[in-house]
Amino acid sequence: MMLRLRKAVTNLTQEQFIEGYRKAQLIDVREPKEFEAGHILGARNIPYSQFRQRYKEIRPDKPVYLYDQNTGKSSRAALFLKKKEYTQLYQLQGGFRTWTGKVKSK
């Protein structure tokens, strides 16, 4: 599992994540309640529970930056996208709980 994951998704530190996410599609795979409580500025919410139905909302030709609370769901989402032939997949190392950048909440 870990080896497949390493081939599918690149883990980025917060600094690396900040450098690239403005030019990419930033996807938060947490559930709507968690998303509304606070998310990275500019993120789109596609909950992991709806991912199989909604993944087509994500363009395969642009980098995809994924995150969740830790990294469990974003890792599974990345593996799923890899199977659908998405190639530029990145996730936030440590997840949202380690994020210290800009946050938006409702």
C-alpha distances in whole Angstrom, upper triangle without the diagonal:
4,6,5,6,9,10,10,12,14,15,19,21,24,26,24,23,27,28,26,26,29,29,26,25,24,22,22,20,21,24,28,29,27,27,31,31,30,28,28,31,30,27,27,25,23,22,18,20,22,20,20,23,24,21,24,26,24,25,23,25,25,22,20,20,18,18,19,20,17,14,12,14,14,10,10,13,12,10,13,15,13,14,17,18,18,18,19,16,17,16,18,17,18,19,22,23,24,25,29,30,32,31,33,34,36
4,5,5,6,9,10,10,12,12,16,18,21,23,21,21,25,25,24,24,28,27,24,24,23,22,21,20,21,24,28,29,26,27,30,30,29,27,26,29,29,26,26,25,24,22,19,22,24,21,21,25,25,22,25,27,24,25,23,25,24,21,20,19,17,17,18,19,16,12,12,14,13,10,11,14,12,11,14,16,14,15,19,19,18,17,18,15,15,14,16,14,15,17,20,21,21,23,27,28,30,30,32,33,35
4,5,5,6,9,10,12,13,17,19,22,24,22,22,25,26,24,24,28,27,25,25,24,23,23,22,24,27,30,32,29,29,33,33,31,29,28,31,30,28,28,27,25,25,22,24,26,22,23,26,26,23,26,27,24,25,22,24,24,21,20,20,18,19,20,22,19,15,15,17,16,12,13,15,13,11,15,16,13,15,18,17,17,16,17,15,15,15,18,16,18,19,23,24,24,25,29,29,32,32,34,35,38
4,5,5,6,9,11,13,17,20,23,25,22,21,25,25,23,23,27,26,23,22,22,21,21,20,22,25,28,30,28,28,32,32,30,28,27,30,29,26,26,25,23,22,19,22,23,19,19,23,23,20,22,24,21,22,19,21,21,19,18,18,17,18,19,21,19,15,14,15,14,10,11,13,10,8,11,13,10,11,14,14,14,13,15,13,14,14,17,17,19,19,23,24,24,25,29,29,31,31,33,34,36
4,5,5,6,9,10,14,17,19,21,19,18,22,22,20,20,24,23,20,20,19,18,18,17,19,22,25,27,25,24,28,28,27,24,23,26,25,23,23,22,20,20,17,19,21,18,18,22,21,18,21,22,19,20,18,20,20,17,15,15,13,14,16,18,15,11,11,12,11,7,8,10,8,7,10,11,9,11,14,14,13,13,13,11,11,11,14,13,15,15,19,21,20,22,25,26,28,27,29,30,33
4,6,6,7,8,12,15,18,20,17,17,21,21,19,20,23,22,20,20,20,19,20,19,21,25,28,29,27,26,30,30,28,25,24,27,26,23,24,24,22,22,20,23,24,21,21,25,24,21,23,24,21,21,19,20,19,16,15,15,14,15,17,19,16,13,13,15,13,10,12,13,10,10,13,14,11,14,17,15,14,13,13,11,10,11,13,12,15,16,20,21,20,21,25,25,27,28,30,31,34
4,6,8,11,14,17,20,21,18,18,22,22,19,20,23,22,19,20,20,20,21,20,23,26,29,31,28,28,31,32,30,27,25,28,27,24,24,24,23,23,20,23,24,20,21,24,23,20,22,23,20,20,17,18,18,15,15,15,15,17,19,22,19,16,16,17,14,11,13,14,10,9,13,12,9,12,14,13,12,10,11,10,11,13,16,15,18,19,22,24,23,24,27,27,29,30,31,33,36
4,7,10,13,17,19,21,18,17,20,20,18,18,21,20,17,17,17,16,18,17,20,23,25,28,26,25,28,29,27,24,23,25,24,21,21,21,19,19,17,20,20,17,17,20,19,16,18,19,16,16,14,16,15,13,12,12,12,14,17,19,17,14,14,14,11,9,10,10,7,6,9,9,6,9,11,10,9,8,9,7,9,10,14,14,17,17,20,22,22,22,26,25,27,27,29,30,32
4,6,9,13,15,17,14,13,17,17,15,15,18,17,14,14,14,14,15,15,18,21,24,26,23,22,26,26,24,21,19,22,21,18,19,19,18,18,16,20,20,17,18,21,19,16,18,19,16,16,14,15,14,11,10,10,9,11,14,17,15,11,12,12,9,7,10,10,6,8,11,10,8,12,13,12,10,9,8,5,5,7,10,11,14,14,17,19,19,19,22,22,23,24,25,27,30
4,6,10,13,14,11,10,14,14,12,13,17,16,14,15,14,15,16,16,19,23,25,27,24,23,26,27,24,21,19,21,20,18,19,20,20,20,19,22,23,19,21,24,22,19,21,21,17,18,16,17,15,11,10,9,10,12,15,17,15,12,14,15,11,10,13,13,9,11,14,13,12,15,17,15,13,10,8,6,5,6,9,9,13,13,16,18,17,17,20,20,22,23,25,27,30
4,7,10,12,9,9,13,13,12,13,17,17,15,16,14,15,15,16,18,21,24,25,22,21,24,24,22,19,17,19,19,17,19,20,19,20,18,22,23,20,22,25,23,20,23,22,19,20,19,19,17,13,12,10,10,10,13,14,12,10,12,14,11,10,13,13,11,13,16,15,15,18,19,18,16,14,12,9,6,5,6,5,9,10,13,15,14,14,17,17,20,20,23,25,28
4,6,8,6,6,9,10,10,11,14,15,14,15,13,14,15,17,18,22,24,25,22,21,24,23,20,17,15,17,18,16,19,20,20,21,20,24,25,22,24,27,24,22,24,23,20,20,19,20,17,13,12,9,10,10,13,15,13,11,15,16,13,13,16,16,13,16,19,18,17,21,22,21,17,15,12,10,7,6,5,5,9,10,12,14,12,12,14,14,17,18,21,23,27
4,5,5,6,9,10,11,12,15,17,16,17,15,16,16,18,19,23,25,25,22,21,24,23,20,17,14,17,18,17,20,21,22,22,22,26,27,24,27,29,27,24,27,26,22,23,23,23,20,16,15,12,13,12,14,15,13,13,16,17,15,15,19,19,17,19,22,21,21,24,25,24,21,19,16,14,10,9,6,5,8,10,12,13,10,10,11,12,15,17,20,23,26
4,6,5,6,9,10,10,13,15,15,16,13,15,15,17,18,22,23,23,20,18,21,20,17,14,11,14,15,15,18,19,21,21,22,25,26,24,27,29,26,24,26,25,22,23,23,23,20,16,15,12,12,11,13,14,13,13,17,18,15,16,20,19,18,21,23,22,22,26,26,26,22,21,17,15,11,10,7,7,9,9,10,11,8,7,8,8,11,13,17,19,23
4,5,5,6,9,10,13,14,15,17,15,17,18,20,21,25,26,26,23,21,24,23,19,17,13,15,16,16,20,22,23,24,25,28,29,27,30,31,29,26,28,26,23,24,24,23,20,17,16,13,15,14,17,18,17,17,21,21,18,19,23,22,20,23,26,24,24,28,28,27,23,21,18,16,13,12,10,10,12,13,13,15,12,10,10,9,12,15,18,21,25
4,5,5,7,9,11,12,12,15,13,16,17,19,21,25,26,27,24,22,25,24,21,18,14,16,16,16,19,21,22,24,24,27,28,25,28,30,27,24,26,24,21,21,21,20,17,13,14,11,13,13,17,18,17,16,20,20,17,18,21,20,18,21,23,21,21,25,25,23,20,18,14,13,10,10,9,10,13,13,14,17,14,12,13,12,15,17,20,23,26
4,5,6,6,9,11,10,12,10,12,13,16,18,21,22,23,20,18,21,21,17,14,11,12,13,12,15,17,19,20,20,24,24,22,25,26,23,21,23,21,18,19,19,18,15,12,11,8,10,10,13,15,15,14,17,17,14,15,19,17,15,19,21,19,19,23,23,22,18,17,13,12,8,8,6,9,12,11,12,14,12,10,12,10,12,14,17,20,23
4,6,6,7,10,11,12,11,14,15,18,19,22,23,24,21,19,21,21,17,14,10,11,11,12,16,18,20,22,22,26,26,24,27,28,25,23,24,22,19,20,21,20,16,13,13,10,12,12,15,17,17,17,20,20,17,19,22,20,19,22,24,22,22,26,26,25,21,20,16,15,12,11,10,12,14,13,13,15,13,10,11,8,10,12,15,18,22
4,6,7,9,10,13,12,16,17,20,22,25,26,27,24,22,24,24,21,17,14,14,14,15,18,20,22,24,25,28,28,26,28,30,26,24,25,23,20,20,20,19,15,13,13,11,14,15,19,20,20,19,23,23,19,20,24,22,20,23,25,22,23,26,26,24,21,19,15,15,12,13,12,14,17,16,16,19,17,14,14,12,13,16,18,22,25
4,6,6,7,10,10,13,15,18,21,24,24,26,24,21,23,24,20,17,13,13,12,13,16,18,20,22,22,26,25,23,25,26,23,21,22,20,17,16,16,15,11,9,10,8,12,14,17,20,20,18,21,21,17,18,21,19,17,20,22,19,19,23,22,21,17,15,12,12,10,11,11,14,17,16,16,19,18,15,16,13,15,17,18,22,25
4,5,5,7,6,10,12,15,17,20,21,23,20,17,20,21,17,13,10,10,9,9,12,15,16,19,19,23,22,20,23,24,20,18,19,17,14,14,15,15,11,8,8,6,9,11,15,17,18,17,20,19,15,17,20,17,16,19,20,18,19,22,21,20,16,16,12,11,9,10,10,13,16,14,14,17,16,13,15,12,12,14,15,18,21
4,5,8,8,12,14,17,20,22,22,24,22,18,20,21,18,14,11,10,8,10,12,16,18,20,22,25,24,22,25,25,21,20,20,17,15,15,16,15,11,10,11,10,13,14,18,20,21,20,23,22,18,21,23,20,19,22,23,20,21,25,23,22,18,18,14,14,13,14,14,17,19,17,17,20,19,16,16,13,12,14,15,18,21
4,7,9,13,16,19,21,24,24,26,24,21,23,24,21,18,14,13,11,12,14,17,18,21,23,26,24,22,24,25,21,19,19,17,14,13,14,12,8,8,9,10,13,16,19,22,23,22,24,23,19,21,23,20,18,22,22,19,20,23,21,20,16,15,12,13,13,14,15,18,21,19,19,23,22,19,20,17,16,18,19,22,24
4,6,9,13,15,18,21,21,24,22,19,21,23,20,16,13,13,10,10,11,14,15,18,19,22,21,18,20,21,18,15,16,13,10,10,11,10,6,5,6,7,10,13,16,20,20,19,21,19,16,17,19,16,15,18,18,15,16,20,18,17,13,13,9,10,10,12,13,17,19,17,17,21,20,18,19,17,16,17,18,21,23
4,6,10,12,15,18,18,21,19,16,18,20,18,14,12,12,9,8,8,11,11,15,16,19,17,15,17,18,14,12,13,10,7,8,10,10,7,6,5,6,8,11,14,18,19,17,19,17,14,16,17,14,13,17,16,13,15,18,16,16,12,13,10,10,10,11,13,17,19,16,16,20,20,18,20,17,16,16,17,19,21
4,7,10,12,15,15,18,16,13,15,17,14,11,9,9,7,5,6,9,10,13,14,17,16,14,17,18,14,13,14,12,9,11,13,14,11,9,6,5,6,8,11,14,16,15,17,15,12,14,16,13,13,16,16,14,16,19,18,18,14,15,12,11,10,10,10,14,16,13,12,16,17,14,16,14,13,13,14,16,18
4,6,9,12,12,15,13,11,14,16,13,10,9,11,9,6,5,6,7,9,10,14,13,11,14,15,12,10,13,10,9,11,13,15,12,11,7,6,5,7,9,12,14,13,14,12,9,12,13,10,11,14,14,12,15,18,16,17,14,15,13,11,10,9,11,14,15,12,12,15,16,15,17,16,15,14,14,15,17
4,6,9,9,12,10,7,11,12,11,8,8,11,10,6,6,5,6,7,9,12,12,11,14,15,13,12,15,13,12,15,17,19,16,14,11,9,6,5,6,9,11,11,12,10,8,12,13,10,12,15,15,14,17,19,19,20,17,18,16,13,12,10,10,13,14,10,9,13,14,13,16,15,14,12,12,13,15
4,7,9,11,10,9,12,14,13,11,12,14,14,10,9,6,5,4,5,8,9,8,12,13,11,11,14,13,12,16,17,20,18,16,12,10,7,6,5,9,11,10,10,7,6,10,10,8,10,13,13,13,16,17,17,19,16,18,17,14,13,11,12,14,14,11,11,14,16,15,18,18,18,16,16,16,17
4,7,8,6,6,10,11,11,9,12,15,15,11,10,7,7,5,6,9,10,10,14,15,14,14,17,16,16,19,21,23,21,19,15,13,10,8,5,7,10,10,10,8,9,12,12,11,14,16,16,16,19,21,21,23,20,22,20,17,16,13,13,15,14,11,10,12,15,14,18,18,17,15,14,14,15
4,6,6,6,9,10,11,11,14,16,16,13,11,8,8,5,7,8,9,11,14,15,14,15,18,17,17,21,23,25,24,22,18,17,14,12,9,10,13,14,13,10,12,15,15,13,17,19,18,18,22,23,22,25,23,25,23,20,19,17,17,19,18,14,13,15,18,17,20,20,20,16,15,14,14
4,5,5,6,9,10,10,13,15,15,12,10,7,8,7,10,10,11,13,16,16,14,16,19,17,18,21,24,26,24,23,19,18,15,14,11,12,16,17,17,14,15,18,18,16,19,22,20,21,24,25,24,27,24,26,25,22,21,19,19,21,20,16,14,16,19,18,21,20,19,15,13,11,11
4,5,5,6,9,11,14,16,17,14,13,10,12,10,13,13,14,16,19,19,18,20,22,20,21,25,27,29,27,26,22,20,17,15,13,12,16,18,18,16,17,20,20,19,22,24,23,24,27,28,28,30,27,29,28,25,23,21,20,22,20,17,14,15,19,18,20,20,19,15,13,11,10
4,6,5,7,8,12,14,15,13,13,10,12,10,12,13,15,16,19,20,18,19,22,20,20,24,26,28,26,24,20,18,15,12,9,9,12,14,15,13,14,18,18,17,20,22,22,22,25,27,27,28,26,27,26,22,21,18,17,18,16,13,10,11,15,14,16,17,16,12,12,10,11
4,5,5,5,9,11,12,9,9,7,10,9,12,13,14,15,19,19,16,17,20,18,18,21,23,25,23,21,18,15,13,11,9,10,13,15,16,14,14,18,18,16,19,22,21,21,24,26,25,27,24,25,23,21,19,16,15,18,17,13,10,12,15,14,16,15,14,10,9,8,9
4,5,7,11,12,13,11,11,9,12,12,15,16,16,18,21,21,19,20,22,20,20,24,26,28,25,24,21,19,17,15,13,13,17,19,20,17,18,21,22,20,22,25,25,24,27,29,28,30,27,29,27,24,22,20,19,21,20,16,13,15,17,16,17,16,14,11,8,6,5
4,7,11,12,14,13,14,12,15,14,17,18,19,20,24,24,22,23,25,23,23,26,28,30,27,26,22,20,18,15,13,12,16,18,19,18,18,22,23,21,23,26,26,26,29,31,30,32,29,30,28,25,23,20,18,20,18,15,12,12,15,14,15,15,14,10,8,5,7
4,7,9,11,10,12,11,14,14,17,19,19,20,24,24,21,22,24,22,21,24,26,28,25,23,20,17,15,13,11,11,14,17,18,17,17,20,22,20,22,25,25,25,27,30,29,30,27,28,25,23,20,18,16,18,16,13,9,10,13,11,12,12,10,6,5,4,7
4,6,8,7,9,9,12,13,15,18,18,18,22,22,19,19,22,19,18,21,23,24,21,19,16,13,12,10,9,10,13,15,17,15,14,18,19,18,19,22,22,22,24,27,26,27,24,24,22,19,17,14,13,15,14,11,8,10,12,9,11,10,8,5,5,6,9
4,6,6,9,10,13,15,17,20,20,19,23,23,20,19,22,19,17,20,21,22,19,17,14,11,11,9,10,11,14,15,18,16,14,18,20,18,18,22,22,21,23,26,25,26,22,23,20,17,15,13,11,14,14,11,8,11,12,8,9,7,6,5,6,9,12
4,6,9,11,15,17,19,22,21,21,24,24,21,21,22,19,18,19,22,22,19,17,15,13,13,12,14,15,18,18,21,20,17,21,23,20,21,24,25,23,25,28,27,27,24,24,21,19,17,16,14,17,17,14,12,15,15,11,12,9,6,5,5,9,11
4,7,10,13,16,18,21,20,19,22,22,18,18,19,16,14,16,19,19,16,15,13,11,12,13,14,16,19,19,21,19,17,20,22,19,19,23,23,21,23,26,24,25,21,22,19,17,16,15,15,18,19,16,14,17,17,14,15,12,10,9,8,11,13
4,7,10,12,14,17,16,15,19,19,15,15,16,13,12,15,17,18,15,13,11,9,9,9,11,14,16,16,18,16,14,17,18,15,16,20,19,18,20,23,22,22,19,20,17,15,14,13,13,16,17,13,12,15,16,13,15,13,11,10,9,11,13
4,6,9,12,15,13,12,16,15,12,12,13,10,10,13,16,17,15,14,11,10,10,11,12,15,17,17,18,15,13,17,17,14,15,19,18,16,19,21,20,21,18,19,17,15,15,14,15,18,19,15,14,17,19,16,18,16,15,13,12,13,14
4,6,9,11,10,10,14,13,10,11,13,11,11,15,17,19,17,16,13,12,10,10,10,13,16,15,16,13,12,16,16,13,15,18,17,16,19,21,19,21,18,20,19,16,16,15,15,18,18,15,13,16,18,17,19,18,16,14,12,13,13
4,6,8,7,6,10,10,7,8,11,9,9,13,15,18,16,16,12,12,10,11,10,14,16,15,15,11,11,14,13,10,13,15,13,13,17,18,16,18,16,19,18,15,16,14,16,19,19,15,15,18,20,19,22,21,20,17,16,16,17
4,5,5,6,10,10,9,10,13,12,13,17,18,21,20,18,15,14,11,11,9,12,14,13,13,9,10,13,12,10,13,15,13,14,17,18,18,20,18,20,20,17,17,15,16,19,18,15,14,17,19,19,22,21,21,18,17,16,17
4,5,5,8,10,9,10,13,13,13,17,18,21,20,18,15,14,11,11,9,12,13,12,10,7,8,10,9,7,11,12,11,12,15,16,16,18,17,19,19,16,16,14,16,18,17,14,15,17,20,20,23,23,23,20,20,20,20
4,6,8,9,10,11,15,15,16,19,20,24,23,22,18,18,15,14,12,14,16,15,13,9,11,14,11,10,14,15,13,14,18,17,17,20,19,22,22,19,20,18,19,21,20,18,18,20,23,23,26,26,26,23,22,21,21
4,6,6,6,8,11,11,13,17,18,21,21,20,17,17,15,15,14,17,18,17,15,12,13,15,13,11,14,15,12,13,17,17,16,19,18,21,21,19,20,18,20,23,22,19,19,22,24,24,27,27,26,23,22,21,21
4,5,5,5,9,10,10,14,15,18,18,17,14,15,12,13,13,16,17,15,14,10,10,12,10,7,11,12,9,10,13,13,12,15,14,17,17,15,16,16,18,20,21,18,18,21,23,23,26,25,25,23,22,22,23
4,6,6,9,11,11,14,15,18,19,19,16,17,15,16,16,19,20,18,16,13,13,14,11,9,12,12,8,9,13,12,11,14,14,17,18,16,18,18,21,23,24,21,22,25,27,26,30,29,29,27,26,26,26
4,6,8,9,11,14,15,19,19,20,17,19,17,18,18,21,23,21,19,15,16,17,15,12,15,15,12,12,16,15,13,16,16,19,20,19,21,21,23,26,26,23,24,26,29,28,31,30,29,27,26,25,25
4,5,6,8,11,13,16,16,17,14,16,14,16,16,20,21,20,19,15,15,17,15,11,14,15,12,11,15,15,13,15,14,18,18,17,18,18,21,24,25,21,21,25,27,25,28,27,26,24,23,23,23
4,5,6,9,10,13,13,14,11,13,12,15,16,19,20,18,17,14,13,14,13,9,11,12,9,8,11,12,9,12,11,14,14,13,15,16,19,22,23,20,21,24,25,24,27,26,25,24,23,24,24
4,5,7,8,12,13,14,12,15,15,18,19,23,24,21,21,18,16,18,16,13,13,15,12,10,13,13,10,12,11,14,15,15,17,19,21,24,26,23,24,27,28,27,30,28,27,26,25,26,26
4,6,9,12,12,13,11,14,14,16,18,21,23,21,21,18,16,18,17,13,14,17,14,12,15,16,13,14,12,16,15,15,17,18,20,24,25,22,22,25,27,25,27,25,24,23,22,23,23
4,6,9,8,10,8,11,11,14,16,20,21,19,19,16,14,16,15,12,12,14,12,9,12,14,11,12,9,12,12,11,13,15,17,21,23,20,20,24,25,23,25,23,23,22,21,23,23
4,6,6,8,8,12,13,17,19,23,24,22,22,19,17,18,18,14,14,16,14,11,13,14,11,11,9,11,11,11,14,16,19,22,25,22,23,26,27,25,27,25,24,24,24,25,26
4,6,8,8,12,14,17,20,24,24,21,22,19,16,17,17,14,12,14,13,9,10,12,9,8,5,7,8,10,13,16,19,22,24,22,24,27,27,26,28,26,26,26,26,28,29
4,7,9,13,15,19,22,26,26,23,24,22,19,20,20,17,15,17,16,12,13,15,12,10,8,8,8,11,14,17,20,23,26,24,25,29,28,26,29,26,26,27,27,29,30
4,6,10,13,16,20,23,24,21,23,21,17,18,19,16,14,17,16,13,13,16,14,12,9,9,7,9,11,14,17,20,23,21,22,26,25,23,25,23,23,23,23,26,28
4,7,10,13,17,20,20,18,20,18,14,15,17,14,12,15,15,12,12,15,14,12,9,8,5,6,8,11,13,16,19,18,19,22,22,20,22,20,20,21,22,24,26
4,6,10,13,17,17,15,16,14,11,12,14,11,9,12,13,10,11,14,13,12,9,9,6,5,6,8,11,14,17,15,16,20,19,18,20,18,19,19,20,22,24
4,7,11,14,14,12,14,13,9,11,13,11,9,13,14,12,13,16,16,15,12,11,8,6,5,6,8,11,13,11,12,16,16,14,17,15,16,16,17,19,22
4,7,11,11,9,11,9,6,8,10,8,8,11,12,11,13,16,16,16,13,13,11,8,6,5,7,10,12,9,10,14,14,13,16,15,16,15,16,18,20
4,7,8,7,9,8,5,8,11,9,10,13,14,14,16,18,19,19,16,17,14,11,9,6,5,8,9,6,7,10,11,10,14,13,14,13,15,16,19
4,6,6,8,6,6,9,11,10,12,14,15,15,18,20,20,21,19,20,18,14,12,9,8,10,9,5,6,8,11,11,14,15,15,14,15,15,18
4,6,8,8,9,11,13,13,15,17,18,19,21,23,24,25,22,23,21,17,15,11,10,10,8,5,5,6,9,10,13,14,15,13,15,15,17
4,6,8,8,10,12,13,14,16,18,19,20,22,23,24,22,22,20,17,14,10,9,8,6,4,6,7,8,10,14,16,18,16,18,18,21
4,6,5,6,9,10,10,12,14,15,16,18,20,21,19,19,17,13,11,8,8,7,6,5,9,10,11,12,16,17,19,18,20,21,23
4,6,5,6,9,10,11,13,15,16,17,19,20,19,19,18,15,13,10,11,11,10,9,12,13,14,16,20,21,22,21,22,22,25
4,5,5,6,9,10,11,12,14,16,17,19,17,18,17,14,13,10,12,12,12,10,12,14,16,16,20,21,22,20,21,21,23
4,5,5,6,9,10,10,12,14,15,16,14,15,14,10,9,7,9,10,11,9,11,13,14,15,18,19,20,18,20,20,22
4,5,5,6,9,10,10,13,14,15,14,14,13,10,9,8,10,10,11,10,13,15,16,17,21,21,23,22,23,24,26
4,5,5,6,9,10,11,13,14,13,15,15,12,12,11,13,14,15,13,16,18,19,20,24,24,25,24,25,25,27
4,6,5,6,9,10,11,13,11,13,13,10,11,10,13,15,15,13,15,18,19,19,23,23,23,22,23,23,25
4,5,5,6,9,10,10,9,10,10,6,8,8,12,13,15,14,16,19,19,19,23,23,24,23,24,25,27
4,5,5,6,9,10,9,10,12,9,11,11,15,16,17,16,19,22,22,23,26,26,27,26,27,28,30
4,5,5,7,9,9,11,13,11,13,13,17,18,20,18,20,23,24,24,28,27,28,27,27,28,29
4,5,5,6,5,8,10,8,11,12,16,18,20,18,20,23,24,24,27,26,27,26,26,27,29
4,5,5,5,6,9,8,11,13,17,18,21,19,22,25,25,25,28,27,28,28,29,30,32
4,5,7,9,12,12,15,16,20,21,23,22,25,27,28,28,31,31,32,31,31,32,34
4,6,9,12,12,15,17,21,23,25,23,25,28,29,28,32,31,31,30,30,31,33
4,6,10,10,14,17,20,22,25,24,26,29,29,28,32,30,31,31,31,33,34
4,6,7,11,14,17,20,22,21,23,26,26,25,28,27,27,27,28,29,31
4,6,10,13,16,18,21,20,23,26,25,25,27,26,27,27,28,30,32
4,7,10,14,16,19,18,20,23,23,21,24,23,24,24,25,28,30
4,7,11,13,16,15,17,20,20,19,22,20,22,22,23,25,28
4,7,9,12,12,14,17,16,15,18,17,19,19,21,23,26
4,6,9,8,10,13,13,12,15,15,17,17,19,21,24
4,6,5,7,10,9,9,12,12,14,14,17,19,22
4,6,9,10,8,9,12,14,16,17,20,21,25
4,7,7,6,8,11,13,16,16,19,20,23
4,6,6,7,11,12,14,13,16,17,20
4,5,5,9,10,11,10,12,13,16
4,6,9,11,13,12,14,14,18
4,6,9,12,12,15,16,20
4,6,8,9,12,14,18
4,7,8,12,14,18
4,6,10,13,17
4,7,10,14
4,7,10
4,7
4
